[in-house]
């Protein structure tokens, strides 16, 4: 279960990390979520326009980068000027 304190898993599905950190947890959860949504669910292709809501959040900032790597135009939404600057630095094409 995703909410268990302890679980078992096959070794081939695990990642070895040098030290458990918040960044490693974010990569595993937010990064893989964004990747799956872009590649599997959305099946994005170069030249498409992708809207990323909450683009400065955990999965959102990964989604912006994955969409840009795929050759998409990215529209991101956020709630503040500070977050808008962060999205600009990530390469977001249009910010709402």
C-alpha positions, 0 to 999 in steps of 0.5 A, a space after each residue: 500500500 502507498 500509505 504503509 509504514 513498511 512494505 516489500 518490493 522486488 529489487 528491480 523496482 527500487 532505486 538506491 539513493 546515497 542518502 534519504 532526503 526530501 529531494 529524493 522523495 520529491 523526485 520519486 513521487 512528483 517526478 514520476 507522477 508528472 512523467 506518467 501524466 505527460 508520457 502515458 496519460 497525455 501522450 504529449 508530442 512535439 508542437 503541442 500546447 500543454 496546460 500545467 495547473 499549479 505549475 510551480 508545485 511539486 508535480 507541476 514544476 516537473 511537468 513543465 520541464 518534461 513538456 519543454 523537453 518533449 518540444 511542447 509550448 507550455 502554459 502554466 498557472 500559478 498564484 504569485 509573482 514569485 512563482 511566476 518568476 520561478 516558472 519563467 526560469 523553468 522555461 514556461 512559455 506563458 504564465 497565468 
